[in-house]
Amino acid sequence: DAFIPVENEEETMSNLSVVLVGCGAPLRSMGWYHATQLLNEKNDICARLDFIVEPWFMSDAGKSSPGSTEFAEFQKEAEAKHGIKFFSKVEDVPPVVEGKRLAIISARTSDNPALFSSCLGIGCHAIFLEKPGAPSVAELKNMQESAKKLNVEIFMGFNKNVSKYSEKAREYASANAGTKVTFYHNNNYEDSPESLGECFERNAEGMLKNMAIHELALAVSFYNVSVETIASVEADREYSRMQTLPGPSGKEFTDFSKLKFTITTKSGDEVSIAADRCGGDDSIGLVTDKAGKELVRYTMPDPEDSAAIEDAEKRIPGA
């Protein structure tokens, strides 16, 4: 009801049709995980996944690319078991007949502005964008204005803003004067040119806009960080690592495989951010004293989360 005001919320939410744009490869792409969550009846989500648009794997070039076999198997099962209709273009999705329509866009960032425009064209009432939404702020503003004219609401979720580990780290630091907080974000890519090269190409917008954007959202939301308020940004050169590597296409991409920096605002707020593509599978809120001595750390997943993850892995091997 936050994004679709209605008189009869229960009736409308049960009639909420979802269009997923950008499914990607099973067990790898965020779009596929969105689809899996929507199709899992145990999640009790008041929405119905009706359409999936997959521009890449349903194109001539994508049909023989890595991951295409797994996608084709998922498509076949989803069509047979759930009656989902697949399309290669948003424009081919049928018009809304009744109820409300939500689009979830989880495609490559460079494709998002055009896909967003197409979603407006098929009568979507709300659009959920995967971060960072578009390659530039100017494009995001244009998308926002286009949606506003049609009374379509846009949402971009940053789950770390409401995660237990980040909240606990902030609360501890707030209760203990003179402490500093560093938010660590780890991925579990193999530390090899092949693995990182594939990562750099698939996430060509770069680490800051793709991976560390979650921690930047924390900085903006809770540490008064904005373009106007930043006094300094100090990079940790010893920790950070930038590389230029070829992706699967053969084209070279330059990005950080590790990055760490501290932002200080004009009002004295300070927060440090670290991201490591090959650092593991967790996120950490680390609180230290002025000398850098660790006082406490909170992690995601915590033991409770780990139990839920273990259960999910049993249901979806390889997830």
C-alpha positions as CSV (number, residue, x, y, z in Angstrom):
1,D,0.0,0.0,0.0
2,A,3.0,2.3,0.2
3,F,3.2,2.6,-3.6
4,I,-0.3,1.6,-4.8
5,P,-3.0,3.6,-2.8
6,V,-6.3,1.7,-3.0
7,E,-9.6,1.4,-1.2
8,N,-9.6,-2.4,-1.0
9,E,-5.9,-3.2,-0.4
10,E,-6.3,-7.0,0.0
11,E,-8.3,-7.4,-3.2
12,T,-6.0,-5.2,-5.2
13,M,-2.7,-6.7,-3.9
14,S,-4.0,-10.2,-4.7
15,N,-4.6,-8.9,-8.2
16,L,-1.1,-7.3,-8.6
17,S,0.5,-8.5,-11.7
18,V,4.3,-8.5,-11.9
19,V,6.5,-8.0,-15.0
20,L,10.1,-9.1,-14.4
21,V,12.5,-7.4,-16.8
22,G,15.9,-9.0,-16.9
23,C,15.8,-12.5,-15.5
24,G,19.4,-13.4,-16.3
25,A,21.1,-16.7,-15.6
26,P,19.7,-19.0,-12.8
27,L,21.8,-19.0,-9.6
28,R,23.7,-16.0,-10.8
29,S,21.5,-13.0,-11.7
30,M,19.4,-10.9,-9.3
31,G,16.4,-11.1,-11.6
32,W,16.3,-14.9,-11.4
33,Y,16.3,-14.6,-7.6
34,H,13.4,-12.1,-7.7
35,A,11.5,-14.6,-9.9
36,T,12.3,-17.5,-7.5
37,Q,11.1,-15.5,-4.5
38,L,7.9,-14.5,-6.2
39,L,7.2,-18.1,-7.2
40,N,7.8,-19.6,-3.8
41,E,4.3,-19.9,-2.2
42,K,5.8,-20.2,1.3
43,N,6.9,-16.5,1.0
44,D,3.2,-15.5,1.0
45,I,3.9,-12.6,-1.4
46,C,0.6,-10.8,-2.4
47,A,1.6,-10.5,-6.0
48,R,1.6,-12.7,-9.1
49,L,4.5,-13.1,-11.5
50,D,2.8,-13.2,-15.0
51,F,5.5,-12.1,-17.4
52,I,9.3,-12.3,-17.8
53,V,11.2,-10.2,-20.3
54,E,14.7,-11.5,-21.0
55,P,16.3,-9.4,-23.8
56,W,19.7,-11.2,-23.8
57,F,19.1,-14.9,-23.5
58,M,16.1,-14.7,-25.9
59,S,18.2,-12.8,-28.5
60,D,20.0,-14.6,-31.4
61,A,23.4,-13.8,-29.8
62,G,22.3,-14.7,-26.3
63,K,20.8,-18.1,-27.1
64,S,24.2,-19.7,-27.4
65,S,26.0,-17.7,-24.7
66,P,27.1,-19.0,-21.3
67,G,24.1,-19.5,-19.0
68,S,21.7,-19.9,-21.9
69,T,21.1,-23.6,-21.3
70,E,20.2,-23.0,-17.7
71,F,17.9,-20.1,-18.6
72,A,16.1,-22.2,-21.2
73,E,15.5,-24.9,-18.7
74,F,14.1,-22.4,-16.2
75,Q,11.9,-20.9,-18.9
76,K,10.5,-24.3,-19.8
77,E,9.7,-25.1,-16.2
78,A,8.2,-21.7,-15.5
79,E,5.9,-21.9,-18.5
80,A,4.7,-25.4,-17.8
81,K,4.4,-25.2,-14.0
82,H,3.4,-21.5,-13.5
83,G,2.0,-20.4,-16.8
84,I,4.4,-17.5,-17.0
85,K,4.7,-15.9,-20.5
86,F,8.2,-15.0,-21.7
87,F,9.2,-12.2,-24.1
88,S,12.4,-10.7,-25.5
89,K,11.0,-7.2,-25.6
90,V,9.0,-5.2,-23.0
91,E,6.8,-3.8,-25.8
92,D,5.5,-7.3,-26.5
93,V,4.0,-7.7,-23.0
94,P,0.1,-7.6,-23.3
95,P,-1.7,-4.5,-21.9
96,V,-3.2,-4.4,-18.4
97,V,-6.6,-5.9,-18.4
98,E,-7.5,-5.5,-14.7
99,G,-5.8,-4.7,-11.4
100,K,-2.4,-3.1,-11.0
101,R,0.9,-3.8,-12.6
102,L,4.4,-3.7,-11.1
103,A,7.6,-3.9,-13.1
104,I,10.8,-5.1,-11.6
105,I,13.8,-4.0,-13.6
106,S,17.0,-6.0,-12.9
107,A,18.8,-5.7,-16.2
108,R,22.2,-4.3,-17.0
109,T,22.5,-0.7,-15.8
110,S,23.2,0.7,-19.3
111,D,20.0,-0.8,-20.6
112,N,17.8,0.5,-17.7
113,P,16.7,3.9,-19.1
114,A,15.3,2.4,-22.3
115,L,13.7,-0.5,-20.5
116,F,12.2,1.9,-18.0
117,S,10.6,4.0,-20.7
118,S,9.2,0.8,-22.3
119,C,7.7,-0.2,-18.9
120,L,5.9,3.1,-18.7
121,G,4.5,2.3,-22.2
122,I,2.9,-0.9,-21.1
123,G,0.9,0.6,-18.3
124,C,2.9,-0.1,-15.2
125,H,1.6,1.6,-12.1
126,A,4.8,1.2,-10.2
127,I,8.4,0.3,-11.0
128,F,11.1,-1.2,-8.8
129,L,14.6,-0.5,-10.0
130,E,17.6,-2.5,-9.1
131,K,20.5,-0.3,-8.0
132,P,22.0,2.0,-9.4
133,G,19.0,2.4,-11.7
134,A,20.8,4.2,-14.5
135,P,24.4,5.1,-15.6
136,S,24.1,8.7,-14.5
137,V,22.2,11.0,-12.2
138,A,20.9,13.0,-15.2
139,E,19.3,9.8,-16.7
140,L,17.7,9.0,-13.3
141,K,16.2,12.5,-13.1
142,N,14.8,12.1,-16.6
143,M,13.3,8.8,-15.7
144,Q,11.8,10.3,-12.5
145,E,10.2,13.1,-14.5
146,S,8.8,10.8,-17.1
147,A,7.2,8.6,-14.4
148,K,5.8,11.6,-12.5
149,K,3.9,12.8,-15.6
150,L,2.1,9.4,-15.7
151,N,1.7,9.2,-11.9
152,V,3.9,6.1,-11.7
153,E,5.9,5.6,-8.5
154,I,9.5,4.4,-8.6
155,F,11.3,2.5,-5.9
156,M,14.9,1.4,-5.3
157,G,15.5,-0.8,-2.3
158,F,18.7,-0.8,-0.2
159,N,18.3,-3.7,2.2
160,K,21.4,-2.7,4.3
161,N,19.6,0.4,5.4
162,V,17.2,-1.9,7.4
163,S,19.7,-4.7,8.2
164,K,20.3,-5.8,11.8
165,Y,24.1,-5.6,11.5
166,S,24.2,-2.0,10.2
167,E,21.6,-0.9,12.8
168,K,23.5,-2.5,15.7
169,A,26.8,-0.9,14.6
170,R,25.3,2.5,14.3
171,E,23.6,2.2,17.7
172,Y,26.8,1.1,19.4
173,A,28.8,3.9,17.9
174,S,26.1,6.4,18.9
175,A,26.2,5.2,22.5
176,N,30.0,5.4,22.7
177,A,31.6,8.7,21.9
178,G,34.8,8.8,19.9
179,T,34.2,5.6,18.0
180,K,34.5,5.0,14.3
181,V,32.4,2.8,12.0
182,T,33.6,0.9,8.9
183,F,31.1,-1.0,6.8
184,Y,32.7,-3.9,4.9
185,H,31.0,-5.5,1.9
186,N,32.5,-8.8,0.6
187,N,31.7,-10.8,-2.5
188,N,33.0,-14.4,-3.1
189,Y,34.4,-14.1,-6.6
190,E,37.5,-16.2,-7.3
191,D,40.6,-14.0,-7.3
192,S,41.6,-14.8,-10.9
193,P,41.7,-12.7,-14.1
194,E,38.9,-14.8,-15.6
195,S,36.5,-14.5,-12.7
196,L,37.1,-10.8,-12.0
197,G,37.2,-10.0,-15.8
198,E,33.7,-11.5,-16.1
199,C,32.6,-9.6,-13.0
200,F,34.0,-6.3,-14.4
201,E,32.2,-6.7,-17.7
202,R,28.8,-7.8,-16.3
203,N,29.0,-5.0,-13.7
204,A,30.5,-2.4,-16.1
205,E,29.1,0.6,-14.1
206,G,31.9,-0.1,-11.7
207,M,32.3,-1.1,-8.0
208,L,31.1,2.2,-6.6
209,K,27.8,2.2,-8.5
210,N,27.3,-1.6,-8.4
211,M,28.7,-3.1,-5.1
212,A,29.6,-0.3,-2.7
213,I,26.4,1.6,-3.5
214,H,24.8,-0.2,-0.6
215,E,27.3,1.3,1.8
216,L,27.1,4.7,0.1
217,A,23.3,4.5,0.7
218,L,24.1,4.0,4.4
219,A,26.4,7.0,4.4
220,V,23.8,9.2,2.7
221,S,20.9,8.0,5.0
222,F,22.7,8.0,8.4
223,Y,25.9,10.1,8.2
224,N,24.7,13.3,6.5
225,V,26.8,12.5,3.3
226,S,25.9,14.4,0.1
227,V,27.8,16.2,-2.6
228,E,27.4,19.5,-0.7
229,T,28.4,18.2,2.7
230,I,31.5,16.2,1.9
231,A,34.7,17.8,3.4
232,S,37.1,15.1,2.4
233,V,37.5,11.6,1.0
234,E,40.6,9.7,2.1
235,A,41.5,6.5,0.2
236,D,43.2,3.6,1.8
237,R,45.8,2.9,-0.9
238,E,47.3,-0.1,0.9
239,Y,43.9,-1.9,1.0
240,S,42.6,-0.8,-2.4
241,R,43.4,-2.6,-5.7
242,M,42.5,-1.5,-9.2
243,Q,42.9,-3.8,-12.2
244,T,42.4,-3.8,-16.0
245,L,41.2,-7.2,-17.2
246,P,39.6,-8.6,-20.3
247,G,35.9,-9.7,-20.0
248,P,34.3,-12.6,-21.8
249,S,33.8,-10.4,-24.9
250,G,37.6,-9.7,-25.1
251,K,37.1,-6.1,-24.3
252,E,39.2,-4.7,-21.4
253,F,37.5,-3.2,-18.3
254,T,39.2,-1.2,-15.5
255,D,37.7,-1.4,-12.0
256,F,38.5,-2.0,-8.4
257,S,38.6,-5.5,-7.1
258,K,39.2,-4.0,-3.6
259,L,38.4,-0.5,-2.4
260,K,38.4,1.3,1.0
261,F,38.0,5.0,1.8
262,T,36.8,7.3,4.6
263,I,34.3,10.1,4.1
264,T,34.3,13.1,6.5
265,T,31.6,15.7,6.2
266,K,31.8,19.5,7.0
267,S,29.9,18.9,10.2
268,G,32.4,16.3,11.4
269,D,30.5,13.1,10.6
270,E,32.8,10.3,9.6
271,V,32.2,6.8,8.0
272,S,34.5,4.4,6.3
273,I,33.5,2.0,3.5
274,A,35.4,-1.1,2.3
275,A,34.5,-3.5,-0.5
276,D,36.2,-6.6,-1.7
277,R,35.1,-8.7,-4.7
278,C,37.0,-11.7,-3.3
279,G,36.6,-11.2,0.4
280,G,34.0,-13.8,1.2
281,D,30.2,-13.9,1.6
282,D,29.4,-11.5,4.4
283,S,29.0,-7.8,5.3
284,I,30.4,-6.4,8.5
285,G,29.8,-3.3,10.6
286,L,33.1,-2.8,12.5
287,V,33.3,-0.3,15.3
288,T,36.8,0.9,16.5
289,D,38.2,3.4,19.0
290,K,40.1,6.5,17.8
291,A,43.3,4.4,17.7
292,G,41.7,1.8,15.4
293,K,41.3,-0.9,18.0
294,E,38.3,-3.1,17.3
295,L,35.6,-2.8,19.9
296,V,32.8,-4.8,18.4
297,R,31.7,-6.1,15.0
298,Y,28.3,-7.2,13.7
299,T,27.9,-9.4,10.6
300,M,25.3,-10.2,8.0
301,P,24.5,-13.1,7.9
302,D,24.3,-13.6,11.7
303,P,23.5,-17.1,13.1
304,E,19.8,-16.6,12.7
305,D,20.3,-15.6,9.0
306,S,22.7,-18.4,8.4
307,A,20.0,-21.0,9.5
308,A,17.6,-19.4,6.9
309,I,20.3,-19.5,4.2
310,E,21.1,-23.1,5.0
311,D,17.4,-24.0,4.5
312,A,17.3,-22.0,1.2
313,E,20.3,-23.9,-0.1
314,K,18.6,-27.2,0.6
315,R,15.6,-26.0,-1.5
316,I,17.7,-24.4,-4.2
317,P,21.0,-26.3,-4.6
318,G,23.8,-23.9,-5.6
319,A,22.0,-20.8,-4.5
